[in-house]
Amino acid sequence: MSAEPNVHGDRTADPALPPTDLKNEKGASLPVAPEMPGADDGSKSKREIGLPNVPTDLKSILYTADDTIVRLNKLLKTPGGLATFLSTTNYGLYILAHLHSTAPSRAEILTKLATALGRTPPKAPIAPVPQAAGLPASPLIPLALTLADLRTTLRLTGLIPLYVLLKSLVKSKEPDQITYFIKITQCLSYMTFQFLENVLHLTNKTVIASTWTNARFTRLGGTTKLMTWSCRAWLAGITCDFLRLFREAQLARQTGSYQKLNEEQKREADKKWWTEFFVATSWYPMAIHYSVEGGIGLNLGMVGACGFFANLGNFLKAWEGTK
């Protein structure tokens, strides 16, 4: 099971936070754009652009741009590729937005540069352009939040593959009862997260009346606390990922199955274990932050870094598959 509930692809999507992403992130297909006439599915060999009179350097740039667009088109046609692209881009924008909003002004740069060179800072440094009242700190924030909202909408069907996963787990014959219990608990945790997130998202979109949500979830604090409780369920799911990984490592050594592997197989097993551990570790601070009222002090850039590094491996793997 993955650290983050992603029901559309391999460990790529996540809760679209802020404002409001199972390990078994295999299953439900996301709605994708319909085929356009003449669209290239990326399965053909690299296209050549006939530009005989264009300088060589410019040709190279155009070929690279063309190849990138074709590969991106192929990536976005798969549910897992679309999910990892949106998620990685979303969290990357959080990082850029934070850096943009906290970047030093031109005056501060000049002052620090003058000080570093041993010169007297200018008495009247150029003042930064004042920001209009009511506008976000960075224009990238609205774009990032738009992607977050889109990803939350795409996860509305997430309970369907989770149900299928739970059904398969119940029917499975897991030899180790502890591992079996961890997997069942994780699946139920992610189902709880997905259900509460769906209710809150539909309430925010006025599909469900806020009076209904508040009446049904009074004990949880109504709509104002529903996000916190959904993230607590997500946190429980990630915690199960750590427990599963440590249990798998323990069993591998107790049964001797790890020792029986050759050096290459051991390297592959270690790489897989540490990759999953890294993904869970990347999500954990964010999950804790949104599970605690008032958070634990993570700013937008820290949240972006957690999600970006958790998704980066899957994005690079999916991108490599478009060649």
C-alpha positions in Angstrom: 0.0 0.0 0.0 1.3 3.4 -0.8 1.7 6.3 1.6 -0.7 8.4 -0.2 -4.2 7.5 -1.4 -4.1 7.6 -5.1 -6.8 5.7 -6.7 -5.9 6.5 -10.3 -2.3 5.5 -10.8 0.9 4.4 -9.2 1.6 6.4 -6.0 1.1 9.7 -7.7 -1.9 11.6 -6.5 -2.6 12.9 -3.0 -5.0 15.1 -1.0 -5.2 18.4 -2.9 -4.0 20.5 0.0 -4.5 23.3 0.6 -7.3 24.4 0.7 -9.7 21.7 1.4 -2.9 12.9 -2.5 -3.7 4.0 -1.3 -1.3 2.6 -1.8 -3.4 0.7 -4.0 -3.5 3.5 -6.4 -4.5 1.2 -9.2 -7.9 1.2 -10.6 -10.5 3.8 -11.5 -9.8 5.7 -14.7 -9.8 9.4 -14.7 -11.8 11.3 -17.3 -9.4 12.3 -20.0 -9.7 14.6 -23.0 -11.5 13.0 -26.0 -9.4 12.2 -29.0 -8.9 15.1 -31.3 -8.9 14.5 -35.1 -5.4 13.6 -36.1 -4.1 13.4 -32.5 -0.8 11.5 -32.1 -0.9 8.9 -29.4 2.9 9.0 -29.1 3.2 5.4 -30.2 4.7 6.3 -33.5 8.3 7.1 -34.0 9.5 10.6 -33.4 8.1 13.0 -35.9 10.4 15.0 -38.1 9.6 18.7 -38.8 10.6 19.7 -42.3 12.4 23.0 -41.8 15.2 23.0 -44.3 15.9 26.7 -44.2 16.0 27.1 -40.4 19.4 27.3 -38.6 20.6 24.1 -37.0 20.4 25.3 -33.4 16.8 26.4 -33.9 15.9 23.1 -35.6 17.3 21.3 -32.5 15.2 23.4 -30.2 12.0 22.8 -32.3 12.7 19.0 -32.5 13.1 18.9 -28.7 10.0 20.9 -28.1 8.1 18.6 -30.5 9.3 15.5 -28.9 8.4 16.8 -25.4 4.9 17.7 -26.5 4.4 14.3 -28.0 5.6 12.5 -24.9 3.5 14.8 -22.7 0.4 13.9 -24.8 1.2 10.2 -24.3 1.7 10.7 -20.5 -1.6 12.5 -20.1 -3.5 9.8 -21.9 -2.9 7.3 -19.0 -4.8 7.7 -15.7 -1.6 7.2 -13.7 0.3 9.6 -15.9 -2.3 12.3 -15.7 -2.5 11.9 -11.9 1.3 12.1 -11.3 1.7 15.0 -13.7 -1.0 17.0 -12.0 0.2 16.2 -8.5 3.9 16.9 -9.3 3.0 20.1 -11.1 0.7 21.2 -8.3 3.3 20.8 -5.5 6.0 22.3 -7.7 3.8 25.4 -8.1 3.4 25.6 -4.3 7.2 25.7 -4.0 7.6 28.4 -6.7 4.7 30.4 -5.2 6.3 30.4 -1.8 9.7 31.4 -3.2 8.1 34.1 -5.3 6.2 35.6 -2.4 9.1 35.5 0.0 11.9 36.6 -2.4 13.9 39.6 -1.3 13.2 42.9 -2.9 15.6 44.6 -5.3 16.5 47.0 -2.5 17.4 44.2 -0.1 19.5 42.5 -2.8 21.5 45.7 -3.4 22.0 46.3 0.3 23.3 42.8 0.9 25.5 42.9 -2.2 27.0 46.3 -1.1 27.6 45.0 2.5 29.3 41.8 1.1 31.6 43.9 -1.0 32.6 46.1 2.0 30.8 49.2 0.7 28.4 51.5 2.4 24.8 50.5 1.5 22.9 53.2 -0.4 21.1 55.6 1.9 18.0 55.6 -0.2 17.6 52.1 -1.6 15.1 51.5 -4.4 11.9 50.6 -2.7 10.0 47.5 -3.9 6.8 48.0 -5.8 4.0 48.0 -3.3 1.5 45.1 -3.7 -2.1 45.9 -4.3 -4.3 45.2 -1.3 -6.4 42.0 -1.5 -4.2 40.3 -4.1 -2.5 37.0 -3.3 1.3 37.1 -2.5 2.0 35.4 -5.8 0.0 34.9 -9.0 1.1 31.3 -9.0 -1.0 30.5 -5.9 -4.4 30.7 -7.7 -3.1 28.4 -10.4 -1.8 25.9 -7.8 -5.1 26.0 -5.9 -7.0 25.5 -9.2 -4.9 22.3 -9.9 -5.5 21.2 -6.3 -9.3 21.6 -6.8 -9.1 19.7 -10.0 -7.3 16.8 -8.4 -9.8 16.6 -5.6 -12.6 16.5 -8.1 -10.9 13.7 -10.1 -10.7 11.7 -6.8 -14.5 11.7 -6.3 -14.6 8.2 -7.8 -11.9 7.0 -5.4 -14.2 4.9 -3.2 -14.9 2.5 -6.1 -11.3 1.1 -6.5 -11.0 1.2 -2.7 -14.0 -1.0 -2.3 -12.5 -3.4 -4.9 -9.2 -3.4 -3.0 -10.9 -4.2 0.3 -12.9 -7.0 -1.3 -9.7 -8.5 -2.7 -7.9 -8.2 0.7 -10.8 -9.9 2.5 -10.7 -12.8 0.0 -6.9 -13.0 0.0 -4.9 -15.7 1.9 -2.2 -13.6 3.5 0.1 -16.0 5.3 1.1 -13.4 8.0 -1.8 -12.2 10.1 -0.1 -9.1 11.2 0.5 -8.0 7.6 -3.1 -8.9 6.8 -4.4 -6.7 9.6 -2.2 -3.8 8.6 -3.4 -3.9 5.0 -7.0 -4.1 6.0 -6.6 -1.2 8.5 -4.8 0.9 5.8 -7.5 0.3 3.3 -10.3 1.2 5.7 -8.3 4.4 6.7 -8.1 5.5 3.1 -11.8 4.7 2.5 -12.6 7.0 5.5 -10.4 9.7 4.1 -11.9 9.5 0.7 -15.5 9.5 1.9 -15.0 12.5 4.2 -13.0 14.4 1.5 -15.8 13.7 -1.0 -18.5 15.0 1.3 -16.5 18.1 2.1 -15.7 18.8 -1.6 -19.3 18.4 -2.7 -20.4 20.6 0.2 -18.0 23.3 -0.8 -19.3 23.1 -4.4 -22.9 23.4 -3.0 -23.8 20.0 -4.5 -24.6 18.9 -0.9 -26.2 21.4 1.4 -24.0 22.6 4.2 -26.9 22.2 6.6 -27.1 18.5 5.7 -23.3 18.1 6.2 -23.3 19.9 9.5 -26.3 17.9 10.8 -24.8 14.6 9.8 -21.3 15.3 11.1 -22.1 17.3 14.2 -19.9 15.1 16.4 -16.9 15.7 14.1 -17.4 19.5 14.2 -19.3 19.9 10.9 -17.8 21.3 7.8 -15.2 23.3 9.7 -13.6 20.1 11.1 -14.3 17.6 8.3 -11.0 18.3 6.5 -9.0 17.8 9.7 -10.7 14.4 10.3 -10.2 13.3 6.7 -6.5 14.1 7.0 -6.3 12.1 10.3 -7.6 9.1 8.4 -5.0 9.7 5.7 -2.3 10.0 8.4 -3.5 6.6 9.8 -3.1 5.1 6.3 0.5 6.4 6.0 1.3 5.1 9.4 0.2 1.7 8.3 2.6 1.9 5.4 5.5 2.3 7.8 4.2 -0.7 9.9 3.9 -2.8 6.7 7.4 -2.0 5.5 9.0 -2.8 8.9 7.0 -6.1 9.1 8.0 -7.1 5.6 11.7 -6.5 6.4 11.3 -8.5 9.7 9.7 -11.4 7.9 12.3 -11.4 5.1 15.0 -11.9 7.6 13.2 -14.3 9.9 12.3 -16.6 7.1 15.6 -16.3 5.4 14.1 -15.3 2.1 16.3 -12.2 1.9 19.5 -14.1 2.5 18.5 -16.5 -0.4 18.6 -13.7 -2.9 21.6 -13.0 -5.1 23.4 -9.7 -4.9 21.4 -8.2 -7.8 18.1 -9.3 -6.3 19.1 -7.9 -2.9 19.9 -4.5 -4.5 16.5 -4.4 -6.2 14.7 -5.4 -3.0 16.5 -2.8 -1.0 15.9 -0.1 -3.6 12.1 -0.9 -3.7 11.9 -0.9 0.2 13.8 2.4 0.6 11.8 4.0 -2.2 8.5 3.2 -0.5 9.9 4.3 2.8 11.0 7.6 1.3 7.6 8.2 -0.2 5.9 7.6 3.1 8.4 9.8 4.9 7.8 12.6 2.4 4.0 12.5 3.0 4.2 12.2 6.8 5.0 15.8 7.8 2.2 17.1 5.5 -0.3 14.6 6.9 0.5 15.5 10.5 0.3 19.2 9.6 -3.2 19.0 8.3 -4.3 16.6 11.0 -3.6 19.0 13.8 -5.7 22.1 14.3 -3.6 25.1 13.5 -1.0 22.9 11.8 2.6 22.2 12.9 4.1 25.3 11.3 4.7 24.1 7.7 4.5 27.0 5.2 3.4 26.6 1.6 6.9 25.9 0.4 7.4 23.1 2.9 4.0 21.5 1.9 5.1 21.8 -1.7 8.4 20.1 -1.0 6.8 17.2 0.8 4.4 16.5 -2.1 6.9 17.2 -4.8 9.5 14.8 -3.6 6.9 12.1 -2.8 5.6 12.3 -6.4 8.9 12.9 -8.2 10.0 9.2 -8.4 6.7 8.1 -10.0 6.6 11.1 -12.3 10.1 10.3 -13.6 9.2 6.6 -14.0 6.0 7.6 -15.9 7.9 10.1 -18.1 10.6 7.5 -18.9 7.8 5.2 -20.1 6.7 7.7 -22.8 9.9 7.1 -24.8 
